[in-house]
Structures are given as C-alpha cells and as structure tokens.
Amino acid sequence: MEPKTFVLIGAAGYIAPKHFNAIQKIGGKLIAVIDPVDNLDILDDYFPNAEYFRSIEDAKPFMKTNLVDYFVVCSPTHLHFDHISFGLKNNCDVICESPLVLTWNELEKLKDIESQSAHKIYNLLQYRHDPAFIELKKNFDNKKHYLITLKNFSYRGKWLAHSWKGDSKKTGGLITALGYHFFDGFINIYGKPIETKLEKNTNQHCLGNMKLENATVDFELANSFKQEENRNELFIEVDEQIIDLYKSDKELFIRAYQHITNNKGIGISDIEPTIKFLEKR
C-alpha cells in the first residue's frame, strides 16, 4: 500500500513539528511544505526531501500535478478559512489545527464547500484522545451535575504584543488560545453550553464561568506565571478530583492522525457546539 501523502502550510510555526512527527510515525509522506519563513532546519529531521514553497500561489502548480491525500493547516488562526478552502478545492482532505475557525458564519461556509467536494475537513483535537478525557467520558453519568475548575497559566513574553498571536481579532483571545481544547473536551463530555459569564476578558487575563447541560465550569486563563521557573501551569479538577493529562502530547497527535487516516477523525459536525460557544461568549 502506498503511503498517504501530505502537504502542510505553516511549516515554520511552533506546532508544525508535532505534525511532522505524527505523519512520520503513521508511515505517511510529507511531500511539500508552505511558509513565507524559510528557516526550516527541523524539517530535515523528518522529511528532508519535501518540496518548499513560500506561498500558496507558488504551490498551486505542484498541487495540481501531484497526488495529495491531506492538506494540513498549521497557519495563523485567522487564515484557516482560506487555507481549508484551498485544500478542499485542490481535491484533498483537510486536517486543521485548532480552533478550526472563529465564527459560526465561517463554519457554515465551510460546510457548504465541503458538501460540494468529495473530501472531508478534520479538526486536530489531540486532547480528545487523552486517556484522562476518555476516562471522564466513560464514567459520565447524565443524572449528575459536575463541578469543574480549569486554570491555565501560560506566559509568553513581550514579543506577543507584536505578533498575530497577541491580536485577539486573529486568535479569538485567551479563551481560545489557552482554553479551546479544554472547553471542547468538556462540551464533548458534559453537553452543550447553556450560559457563559465573563468577569474579566483582556489580552492578559480571562476569568469566567460556563454552564453546560451536565456541568458548571469555573475557569481562569492568563498570560502570566506564578513561579519564575514554571511558565506553564495547567490545573483541571472535576468534582474535587484532580485530572492529570498526558505529559507529552506527541503521542496524542499520533493517535489523532491514526483516527483521521482511518476515516474516524473529528469533523465539522463534531465541533459545532464549541464554535457556537466561542462566538457567543
């Protein structure tokens, strides 16, 4: 059997090497990457023979003349809609980093584009494959109402203010950048959001409460650290039980890719409640 082929956009970004590793581990072949930044030494550790293009325009002839099974979107969030559309229109299934898009309108448009193609859109949500979240879903009791605490402190330096990552219009703000995966995990287990209250919502600090059908989530997200030596601190508690997530998400990326390439990935309909939550909060 021929290996699945991949083209990835956003190859110079922080998250891309986790995709390189997952593609390699499942026996796939990354045949090309796209990014205006050309410092891609790390790519040589995985796929040294991959073609390189600075832009989608440069890559168009390659996409038309080569068999590409999956177009992988690791670009900045505000570009996801255009890049997902490009992948579908070039006869590829699309794997997209999270969040898939930021608005319900964009999601609806993607549903239309997908329905007119013979291909699928998959959202890469590695924490749905985390053993801790799987166990929570397994033990879920729809007669109960769960109390959940989420705290995620992740410090990024002064460069953030000058980056697209510091622009809430392009990222969705802290509630998306630091909370999306976890809110999606809770919604997937405890039901659709009913009400969200934000006590504070700035580029540095987000504090609030989300009510789901079967749970209440108190959350705090911040671009800060409590201890100098620990710039990242994640705390999740469900009914006073501390939830320990997988220490390395590399394995979770591999599991996500295995599901996707076996036609069991997380599609648009699976994330509709999460996108609705993002837009209404």
Phi and psi restraints in degrees (value plus and minus 20) as a CYANA .aco file:
   2 GLU   PHI     -88.4   -48.4
   2 GLU   PSI     122.0   162.0
   3 PRO   PHI     -87.0   -47.0
   3 PRO   PSI     129.7   169.7
   4 LYS   PHI     -86.4   -46.4
   4 LYS   PSI     121.5   161.5
   5 THR   PHI    -127.7   -87.7
   5 THR   PSI     124.9   164.9
   6 PHE   PHI    -153.5  -113.5
   6 PHE   PSI     123.9   163.9
   7 VAL   PHI    -143.7  -103.7
   7 VAL   PSI     114.2   154.2
   8 LEU   PHI    -142.9  -102.9
   8 LEU   PSI     111.5   151.5
   9 ILE   PHI    -127.2   -87.2
   9 ILE   PSI     114.0   154.0
  10 GLY   PHI      78.0   118.0
  10 GLY   PSI      15.1    55.1
  11 ALA   PHI     -90.1   -50.1
  11 ALA   PSI     -39.6     0.4
  12 ALA   PHI    -112.3   -72.3
  12 ALA   PSI     -19.8    20.2
  13 GLY   PHI     -99.4   -59.4
  13 GLY   PSI     149.2   189.2
  14 TYR   PHI     -79.3   -39.3
  14 TYR   PSI     -59.4   -19.4
  15 ILE   PHI    -104.1   -64.1
  15 ILE   PSI     -39.5     0.5
  16 ALA   PHI     -76.8   -36.8
  16 ALA   PSI     -62.2   -22.2
  17 PRO   PHI     -78.8   -38.8
  17 PRO   PSI     -48.8    -8.8
  18 LYS   PHI     -88.0   -48.0
  18 LYS   PSI     -52.6   -12.6
  19 HIS   PHI     -93.1   -53.1
  19 HIS   PSI     -61.8   -21.8
  20 PHE   PHI     -74.6   -34.6
  20 PHE   PSI     -68.3   -28.3
  21 ASN   PHI     -83.0   -43.0
  21 ASN   PSI     -64.6   -24.6
  22 ALA   PHI     -84.4   -44.4
  22 ALA   PSI     -62.8   -22.8
  23 ILE   PHI     -80.9   -40.9
  23 ILE   PSI     -62.8   -22.8
  24 GLN   PHI     -84.6   -44.6
  24 GLN   PSI     -64.6   -24.6
  25 LYS   PHI     -86.0   -46.0
  25 LYS   PSI     -49.8    -9.8
  26 ILE   PHI    -107.9   -67.9
  26 ILE   PSI     -17.5    22.5
  27 GLY   PHI      64.3   104.3
  27 GLY   PSI      -2.5    37.5
  28 GLY   PHI    -102.2   -62.2
  28 GLY   PSI     155.2   195.2
  29 LYS   PHI    -152.0  -112.0
  29 LYS   PSI      94.4   134.4
  30 LEU   PHI    -104.4   -64.4
  30 LEU   PSI      90.6   130.6
  31 ILE   PHI    -118.2   -78.2
  31 ILE   PSI     -34.2     5.8
  32 ALA   PHI    -183.0  -143.0
  32 ALA   PSI     132.3   172.3
  33 VAL   PHI    -152.0  -112.0
  33 VAL   PSI     135.8   175.8
  34 ILE   PHI    -151.1  -111.1
  34 ILE   PSI     109.3   149.3
  35 ASP   PHI    -192.2  -152.2
  35 ASP   PSI     116.0   156.0
  36 PRO   PHI     -86.7   -46.7
  36 PRO   PSI     -42.6    -2.6
  37 VAL   PHI    -106.1   -66.1
  37 VAL   PSI     107.7   147.7
  38 ASP   PHI    -124.8   -84.8
  38 ASP   PSI      -7.3    32.7
  39 ASN   PHI    -107.3   -67.3
  39 ASN   PSI      68.5   108.5
  40 LEU   PHI    -145.2  -105.2
  40 LEU   PSI      20.8    60.8
  41 ASP   PHI     -75.4   -35.4
  41 ASP   PSI     -57.7   -17.7
  42 ILE   PHI     -83.7   -43.7
  42 ILE   PSI     -46.9    -6.9
  43 LEU   PHI     -79.0   -39.0
  43 LEU   PSI     -52.6   -12.6
  44 ASP   PHI     -85.2   -45.2
  44 ASP   PSI     -40.8    -0.8
  45 ASP   PHI     -93.9   -53.9
  45 ASP   PSI     -36.4     3.6
  46 TYR   PHI    -139.8   -99.8
  46 TYR   PSI     -75.3   -35.3
  47 PHE   PHI    -157.9  -117.9
  47 PHE   PSI      55.8    95.8
  48 PRO   PHI     -85.4   -45.4
  48 PRO   PSI     -37.9     2.1
  49 ASN   PHI    -116.1   -76.1
  49 ASN   PSI     -13.9    26.1
  50 ALA   PHI     -86.5   -46.5
  50 ALA   PSI     119.7   159.7
  51 GLU   PHI     -91.1   -51.1
  51 GLU   PSI     133.5   173.5
  52 TYR   PHI    -145.5  -105.5
  52 TYR   PSI     114.3   154.3
  53 PHE   PHI    -153.3  -113.3
  53 PHE   PSI     123.6   163.6
  54 ARG   PHI    -100.4   -60.4
  54 ARG   PSI     -43.2    -3.2
  55 SER   PHI    -169.7  -129.7
  55 SER   PSI     144.8   184.8
  56 ILE   PHI     -80.0   -40.0
  56 ILE   PSI     -59.6   -19.6
  57 GLU   PHI     -78.5   -38.5
  57 GLU   PSI     -63.3   -23.3
  58 ASP   PHI     -84.8   -44.8
  58 ASP   PSI     -51.7   -11.7
  59 ALA   PHI    -104.5   -64.5
  59 ALA   PSI     -34.7     5.3
  60 LYS   PHI     -74.4   -34.4
  60 LYS   PSI     -67.9   -27.9
  61 PRO   PHI     -80.4   -40.4
  61 PRO   PSI     -58.5   -18.5
  62 PHE   PHI     -84.1   -44.1
  62 PHE   PSI     -63.4   -23.4
  63 MET   PHI     -83.0   -43.0
  63 MET   PSI     -52.7   -12.7
  64 LYS   PHI     -99.8   -59.8
  64 LYS   PSI     -41.4    -1.4
  65 THR   PHI    -130.5   -90.5
  65 THR   PSI     -17.9    22.1
  66 ASN   PHI    -148.5  -108.5
  66 ASN   PSI     126.9   166.9
  67 LEU   PHI     -97.1   -57.1
  67 LEU   PSI      96.0   136.0
  68 VAL   PHI    -141.0  -101.0
  68 VAL   PSI      96.5   136.5
  69 ASP   PHI     -97.8   -57.8
  69 ASP   PSI     -61.3   -21.3
  70 TYR   PHI    -154.2  -114.2
  70 TYR   PSI     113.4   153.4
  71 PHE   PHI    -124.6   -84.6
  71 PHE   PSI      99.5   139.5
  72 VAL   PHI    -123.9   -83.9
  72 VAL   PSI     104.8   144.8
  73 VAL   PHI    -125.2   -85.2
  73 VAL   PSI      89.4   129.4
  74 CYS   PHI    -142.2  -102.2
  74 CYS   PSI       2.6    42.6
  75 SER   PHI    -101.2   -61.2
  75 SER   PSI     152.4   192.4
  76 PRO   PHI     -74.5   -34.5
  76 PRO   PSI     126.1   166.1
  77 THR   PHI     -74.0   -34.0
  77 THR   PSI     -61.5   -21.5
  78 HIS   PHI     -88.9   -48.9
  78 HIS   PSI     -28.8    11.2
  79 LEU   PHI    -120.4   -80.4
  79 LEU   PSI     -24.7    15.3
  80 HIS   PHI     -77.1   -37.1
  80 HIS   PSI     -66.1   -26.1
  81 PHE   PHI     -75.9   -35.9
  81 PHE   PSI     -69.7   -29.7
  82 ASP   PHI     -84.4   -44.4
  82 ASP   PSI     -59.5   -19.5
  83 HIS   PHI     -95.1   -55.1
  83 HIS   PSI     -55.7   -15.7
  84 ILE   PHI     -83.4   -43.4
  84 ILE   PSI     -64.9   -24.9
  85 SER   PHI     -79.2   -39.2
  85 SER   PSI     -62.0   -22.0
  86 PHE   PHI     -80.4   -40.4
  86 PHE   PSI     -64.5   -24.5
  87 GLY   PHI     -81.7   -41.7
  87 GLY   PSI     -66.0   -26.0
  88 LEU   PHI     -83.0   -43.0
  88 LEU   PSI     -62.3   -22.3
  89 LYS   PHI     -90.6   -50.6
  89 LYS   PSI     -34.2     5.8
  90 ASN   PHI    -124.5   -84.5
  90 ASN   PSI       4.9    44.9
  91 ASN   PHI      42.8    82.8
  91 ASN   PSI      21.5    61.5
  92 CYS   PHI    -141.5  -101.5
  92 CYS   PSI     129.9   169.9
  93 ASP   PHI     -92.2   -52.2
  93 ASP   PSI     131.3   171.3
  94 VAL   PHI    -139.6   -99.6
  94 VAL   PSI     111.6   151.6
  95 ILE   PHI    -130.9   -90.9
  95 ILE   PSI     101.3   141.3
  96 CYS   PHI    -143.0  -103.0
  96 CYS   PSI     116.9   156.9
  97 GLU   PHI     -81.7   -41.7
  97 GLU   PSI     147.7   187.7
  98 SER   PHI    -119.9   -79.9
  98 SER   PSI     126.7   166.7
  99 PRO   PHI     -94.1   -54.1
  99 PRO   PSI     131.4   171.4
 100 LEU   PHI     -78.0   -38.0
 100 LEU   PSI     -75.7   -35.7
 101 VAL   PHI    -165.8  -125.8
 101 VAL   PSI     153.7   193.7
 102 LEU   PHI    -124.1   -84.1
 102 LEU   PSI     -34.2     5.8
 103 THR   PHI    -149.0  -109.0
 103 THR   PSI     134.0   174.0
 104 TRP   PHI     -85.2   -45.2
 104 TRP   PSI     -55.6   -15.6
 105 ASN   PHI     -80.9   -40.9
 105 ASN   PSI     -64.5   -24.5
 106 GLU   PHI     -85.4   -45.4
 106 GLU   PSI     -58.0   -18.0
 107 LEU   PHI     -83.5   -43.5
 107 LEU   PSI     -62.9   -22.9
 108 GLU   PHI     -82.4   -42.4
 108 GLU   PSI     -61.4   -21.4
 109 LYS   PHI     -84.2   -44.2
 109 LYS   PSI     -59.5   -19.5
 110 LEU   PHI     -86.6   -46.6
 110 LEU   PSI     -56.3   -16.3
 111 LYS   PHI     -79.5   -39.5
 111 LYS   PSI     -60.9   -20.9
 112 ASP   PHI     -86.1   -46.1
 112 ASP   PSI     -64.8   -24.8
 113 ILE   PHI     -84.4   -44.4
 113 ILE   PSI     -61.7   -21.7
 114 GLU   PHI     -83.3   -43.3
 114 GLU   PSI     -62.0   -22.0
 115 SER   PHI     -84.9   -44.9
 115 SER   PSI     -45.4    -5.4
 116 GLN   PHI    -110.4   -70.4
 116 GLN   PSI     -21.8    18.2
 117 SER   PHI    -130.7   -90.7
 117 SER   PSI     155.9   195.9
 118 ALA   PHI    -121.5   -81.5
 118 ALA   PSI      -0.5    39.5
 119 HIS   PHI    -148.0  -108.0
 119 HIS   PSI     151.3   191.3
 120 LYS   PHI    -142.1  -102.1
 120 LYS   PSI     133.9   173.9
 121 ILE   PHI    -127.3   -87.3
 121 ILE   PSI     110.5   150.5
 122 TYR   PHI    -142.2  -102.2
 122 TYR   PSI     114.0   154.0
 123 ASN   PHI    -114.3   -74.3
 123 ASN   PSI     108.1   148.1
 124 LEU   PHI    -100.9   -60.9
 124 LEU   PSI      83.8   123.8
 125 LEU   PHI    -143.7  -103.7
 125 LEU   PSI      60.6   100.6
 126 GLN   PHI     -81.8   -41.8
 126 GLN   PSI     -50.2   -10.2
 127 TYR   PHI     -93.4   -53.4
 127 TYR   PSI     -34.7     5.3
 128 ARG   PHI     -86.6   -46.6
 128 ARG   PSI     -36.6     3.4
 129 HIS   PHI    -121.1   -81.1
 129 HIS   PSI     -16.3    23.7
 130 ASP   PHI     -92.6   -52.6
 130 ASP   PSI     113.2   153.2
 131 PRO   PHI     -74.0   -34.0
 131 PRO   PSI     -53.3   -13.3
 132 ALA   PHI     -87.7   -47.7
 132 ALA   PSI     -63.4   -23.4
 133 PHE   PHI     -88.8   -48.8
 133 PHE   PSI     -56.9   -16.9
 134 ILE   PHI     -82.8   -42.8
 134 ILE   PSI     -59.8   -19.8
 135 GLU   PHI     -87.5   -47.5
 135 GLU   PSI     -60.0   -20.0
 136 LEU   PHI     -81.7   -41.7
 136 LEU   PSI     -61.0   -21.0
 137 LYS   PHI     -87.5   -47.5
 137 LYS   PSI     -58.6   -18.6
 138 LYS   PHI     -83.3   -43.3
 138 LYS   PSI     -57.5   -17.5
 139 ASN   PHI    -114.5   -74.5
 139 ASN   PSI     -13.5    26.5
 140 PHE   PHI     -82.4   -42.4
 140 PHE   PSI     114.6   154.6
 141 ASP   PHI    -141.0  -101.0
 141 ASP   PSI      92.5   132.5
 142 ASN   PHI     -92.4   -52.4
 142 ASN   PSI     -21.3    18.7
 143 LYS   PHI    -112.9   -72.9
 143 LYS   PSI     -25.3    14.7
 144 LYS   PHI    -125.1   -85.1
 144 LYS   PSI     140.7   180.7
 145 HIS   PHI    -141.0  -101.0
 145 HIS   PSI      97.7   137.7
 146 TYR   PHI    -112.5   -72.5
 146 TYR   PSI     127.5   167.5
 147 LEU   PHI    -129.0   -89.0
 147 LEU   PSI     101.2   141.2
 148 ILE   PHI    -143.1  -103.1
 148 ILE   PSI     119.4   159.4
 149 THR   PHI    -139.9   -99.9
 149 THR   PSI     109.2   149.2
 150 LEU   PHI    -144.8  -104.8
 150 LEU   PSI     104.7   144.7
 151 LYS   PHI    -150.5  -110.5
 151 LYS   PSI     106.8   146.8
 152 ASN   PHI    -155.2  -115.2
 152 ASN   PSI      88.8   128.8
 153 PHE   PHI    -130.3   -90.3
 153 PHE   PSI     100.2   140.2
 154 SER   PHI    -161.3  -121.3
 154 SER   PSI      87.7   127.7
 155 TYR   PHI    -106.3   -66.3
 155 TYR   PSI     110.0   150.0
 156 ARG   PHI    -143.3  -103.3
 156 ARG   PSI     121.9   161.9
 157 GLY   PHI     -94.4   -54.4
 157 GLY   PSI    -186.0  -146.0
 158 LYS   PHI     -84.5   -44.5
 158 LYS   PSI     -41.5    -1.5
 159 TRP   PHI     -79.4   -39.4
 159 TRP   PSI     -46.3    -6.3
 160 LEU   PHI     -78.3   -38.3
 160 LEU   PSI     -57.0   -17.0
 161 ALA   PHI     -85.5   -45.5
 161 ALA   PSI     -39.3     0.7
 162 HIS   PHI    -123.4   -83.4
 162 HIS   PSI     -19.6    20.4
 163 SER   PHI    -126.4   -86.4
 163 SER   PSI     139.9   179.9
 164 TRP   PHI     -79.3   -39.3
 164 TRP   PSI     -46.6    -6.6
 165 LYS   PHI     -88.8   -48.8
 165 LYS   PSI     -36.5     3.5
 166 GLY   PHI    -117.2   -77.2
 166 GLY   PSI     -16.6    23.4
 167 ASP   PHI    -123.2   -83.2
 167 ASP   PSI      88.3   128.3
 168 SER   PHI     -83.1   -43.1
 168 SER   PSI     -45.2    -5.2
 169 LYS   PHI     -89.3   -49.3
 169 LYS   PSI     -44.1    -4.1
 170 LYS   PHI    -117.1   -77.1
 170 LYS   PSI     -40.5    -0.5
 171 THR   PHI    -131.8   -91.8
 171 THR   PSI     -43.1    -3.1
 172 GLY   PHI      72.5   112.5
 172 GLY   PSI     -20.7    19.3
 173 GLY   PHI      64.2   104.2
 173 GLY   PSI    -194.8  -154.8
 174 LEU   PHI     -81.6   -41.6
 174 LEU   PSI     -53.8   -13.8
 175 ILE   PHI     -82.3   -42.3
 175 ILE   PSI     -46.1    -6.1
 176 THR   PHI    -112.5   -72.5
 176 THR   PSI     -70.3   -30.3
 177 ALA   PHI     -82.2   -42.2
 177 ALA   PSI     -58.8   -18.8
 178 LEU   PHI    -129.6   -89.6
 178 LEU   PSI     -29.6    10.4
 179 GLY   PHI    -138.4   -98.4
 179 GLY   PSI     -38.7     1.3
 180 TYR   PHI     -71.4   -31.4
 180 TYR   PSI     -71.9   -31.9
 181 HIS   PHI     -80.7   -40.7
 181 HIS   PSI     -58.4   -18.4
 182 PHE   PHI     -97.9   -57.9
 182 PHE   PSI     -61.3   -21.3
 183 PHE   PHI     -81.6   -41.6
 183 PHE   PSI     -61.2   -21.2
 184 ASP   PHI     -81.0   -41.0
 184 ASP   PSI     -63.0   -23.0
 185 GLY   PHI     -81.7   -41.7
 185 GLY   PSI     -62.7   -22.7
 186 PHE   PHI     -86.9   -46.9
 186 PHE   PSI     -63.1   -23.1
 187 ILE   PHI     -83.1   -43.1
 187 ILE   PSI     -59.0   -19.0
 188 ASN   PHI     -83.2   -43.2
 188 ASN   PSI     -49.3    -9.3
 189 ILE   PHI    -116.9   -76.9
 189 ILE   PSI     -67.4   -27.4
 190 TYR   PHI    -123.3   -83.3
 190 TYR   PSI     -14.3    25.7
 191 GLY   PHI      81.6   121.6
 191 GLY   PSI     154.0   194.0
 192 LYS   PHI     -87.7   -47.7
 192 LYS   PSI     130.5   170.5
 193 PRO   PHI     -86.6   -46.6
 193 PRO   PSI     118.3   158.3
 194 ILE   PHI    -125.9   -85.9
 194 ILE   PSI     -62.2   -22.2
 195 GLU   PHI    -174.9  -134.9
 195 GLU   PSI     122.7   162.7
 196 THR   PHI    -150.3  -110.3
 196 THR   PSI     112.3   152.3
 197 LYS   PHI    -142.7  -102.7
 197 LYS   PSI     109.4   149.4
 198 LEU   PHI    -129.8   -89.8
 198 LEU   PSI      98.8   138.8
 199 GLU   PHI    -101.7   -61.7
 199 GLU   PSI     -51.1   -11.1
 200 LYS   PHI    -171.4  -131.4
 200 LYS   PSI     119.0   159.0
 201 ASN   PHI    -173.4  -133.4
 201 ASN   PSI      68.8   108.8
 202 THR   PHI    -141.8  -101.8
 202 THR   PSI    -199.6  -159.6
 203 ASN   PHI     -90.2   -50.2
 203 ASN   PSI     -33.3     6.7
 204 GLN   PHI    -130.0   -90.0
 204 GLN   PSI     -43.7    -3.7
 205 HIS   PHI    -172.9  -132.9
 205 HIS   PSI     110.6   150.6
 206 CYS   PHI    -150.9  -110.9
 206 CYS   PSI     106.1   146.1
 207 LEU   PHI    -154.7  -114.7
 207 LEU   PSI     110.3   150.3
 208 GLY   PHI    -192.7  -152.7
 208 GLY   PSI    -188.0  -148.0
 209 ASN   PHI    -163.9  -123.9
 209 ASN   PSI     114.5   154.5
 210 MET   PHI    -146.1  -106.1
 210 MET   PSI     107.0   147.0
 211 LYS   PHI    -121.2   -81.2
 211 LYS   PSI     105.9   145.9
 212 LEU   PHI    -127.4   -87.4
 212 LEU   PSI     155.0   195.0
 213 GLU   PHI     -78.1   -38.1
 213 GLU   PSI     -55.8   -15.8
 214 ASN   PHI    -149.4  -109.4
 214 ASN   PSI       1.3    41.3
 215 ALA   PHI    -181.4  -141.4
 215 ALA   PSI     136.9   176.9
 216 THR   PHI    -139.7   -99.7
 216 THR   PSI     108.2   148.2
 217 VAL   PHI    -135.0   -95.0
 217 VAL   PSI      95.0   135.0
 218 ASP   PHI    -112.6   -72.6
 218 ASP   PSI     107.2   147.2
 219 PHE   PHI    -154.3  -114.3
 219 PHE   PSI     130.1   170.1
 220 GLU   PHI    -160.1  -120.1
 220 GLU   PSI     105.8   145.8
 221 LEU   PHI    -147.0  -107.0
 221 LEU   PSI     115.2   155.2
 222 ALA   PHI    -171.1  -131.1
 222 ALA   PSI     124.3   164.3
 223 ASN   PHI    -109.6   -69.6
 223 ASN   PSI      52.5    92.5
 224 SER   PHI    -180.3  -140.3
 224 SER   PSI     153.4   193.4
 225 PHE   PHI    -158.9  -118.9
 225 PHE   PSI     130.3   170.3
 226 LYS   PHI    -109.4   -69.4
 226 LYS   PSI     -50.3   -10.3
 227 GLN   PHI    -148.3  -108.3
 227 GLN   PSI     115.2   155.2
 228 GLU   PHI     -74.8   -34.8
 228 GLU   PSI     -57.0   -17.0
 229 GLU   PHI    -103.7   -63.7
 229 GLU   PSI     -24.3    15.7
 230 ASN   PHI    -151.8  -111.8
 230 ASN   PSI      76.2   116.2
 231 ARG   PHI    -102.1   -62.1
 231 ARG   PSI     -30.8     9.2
 232 ASN   PHI    -149.1  -109.1
 232 ASN   PSI     103.2   143.2
 233 GLU   PHI    -158.0  -118.0
 233 GLU   PSI     100.0   140.0
 234 LEU   PHI    -139.4   -99.4
 234 LEU   PSI     110.5   150.5
 235 PHE   PHI    -154.2  -114.2
 235 PHE   PSI     104.3   144.3
 236 ILE   PHI    -149.9  -109.9
 236 ILE   PSI     110.1   150.1
 237 GLU   PHI    -153.4  -113.4
 237 GLU   PSI     111.1   151.1
 238 VAL   PHI    -141.9  -101.9
 238 VAL   PSI      96.0   136.0
 239 ASP   PHI      28.3    68.3
 239 ASP   PSI      29.7    69.7
 240 GLU   PHI      47.4    87.4
 240 GLU   PSI      -8.5    31.5
 241 GLN   PHI    -124.9   -84.9
 241 GLN   PSI     102.0   142.0
 242 ILE   PHI     -92.8   -52.8
 242 ILE   PSI     112.4   152.4
 243 ILE   PHI    -122.9   -82.9
 243 ILE   PSI      99.7   139.7
 244 ASP   PHI    -119.0   -79.0
 244 ASP   PSI      97.7   137.7
 245 LEU   PHI    -107.3   -67.3
 245 LEU   PSI     143.5   183.5
 246 TYR   PHI     -73.2   -33.2
 246 TYR   PSI     113.3   153.3
 247 LYS   PHI     -87.2   -47.2
 247 LYS   PSI     -54.4   -14.4
 248 SER   PHI    -141.8  -101.8
 248 SER   PSI     106.1   146.1
 249 ASP   PHI    -107.4   -67.4
 249 ASP   PSI     -17.3    22.7
 250 LYS   PHI     -78.5   -38.5
 250 LYS   PSI     -63.2   -23.2
 251 GLU   PHI     -84.9   -44.9
 251 GLU   PSI     -54.8   -14.8
 252 LEU   PHI     -87.7   -47.7
 252 LEU   PSI     -56.5   -16.5
 253 PHE   PHI     -83.0   -43.0
 253 PHE   PSI     -61.5   -21.5
 254 ILE   PHI     -81.8   -41.8
 254 ILE   PSI     -64.7   -24.7
 255 ARG   PHI     -81.7   -41.7
 255 ARG   PSI     -61.4   -21.4
 256 ALA   PHI     -82.0   -42.0
 256 ALA   PSI     -63.3   -23.3
 257 TYR   PHI     -86.2   -46.2
 257 TYR   PSI     -57.1   -17.1
 258 GLN   PHI     -82.0   -42.0
 258 GLN   PSI     -62.9   -22.9
 259 HIS   PHI     -84.3   -44.3
 259 HIS   PSI     -64.5   -24.5
 260 ILE   PHI     -83.2   -43.2
 260 ILE   PSI     -66.6   -26.6
 261 THR   PHI     -94.1   -54.1
 261 THR   PSI     -27.1    12.9
 262 ASN   PHI    -127.2   -87.2
 262 ASN   PSI       1.9    41.9
 263 ASN   PHI      40.7    80.7
 263 ASN   PSI      12.0    52.0
 264 LYS   PHI    -142.6  -102.6
 264 LYS   PSI       1.4    41.4
 265 GLY   PHI     -93.5   -53.5
 265 GLY   PSI     153.3   193.3
 266 ILE   PHI    -108.7   -68.7
 266 ILE   PSI      94.1   134.1
 267 GLY   PHI    -118.5   -78.5
 267 GLY   PSI    -194.7  -154.7
 268 ILE   PHI     -78.0   -38.0
 268 ILE   PSI     -65.4   -25.4
 269 SER   PHI     -83.0   -43.0
 269 SER   PSI     -46.6    -6.6
 270 ASP   PHI     -93.1   -53.1
 270 ASP   PSI     -42.4    -2.4
 271 ILE   PHI    -131.4   -91.4
 271 ILE   PSI     -15.6    24.4
 272 GLU   PHI     -73.6   -33.6
 272 GLU   PSI     -66.2   -26.2
 273 PRO   PHI     -82.0   -42.0
 273 PRO   PSI     -53.6   -13.6
 274 THR   PHI     -89.5   -49.5
 274 THR   PSI     -62.4   -22.4
 275 ILE   PHI     -86.3   -46.3
 275 ILE   PSI     -58.6   -18.6
 276 LYS   PHI     -80.0   -40.0
 276 LYS   PSI     -63.0   -23.0
 277 PHE   PHI     -80.0   -40.0
 277 PHE   PSI     -65.3   -25.3
 278 LEU   PHI     -80.4   -40.4
 278 LEU   PSI     -60.3   -20.3
 279 GLU   PHI     -96.5   -56.5
 279 GLU   PSI     -53.2   -13.2
 280 LYS   PHI    -109.6   -69.6
 280 LYS   PSI     -36.8     3.2
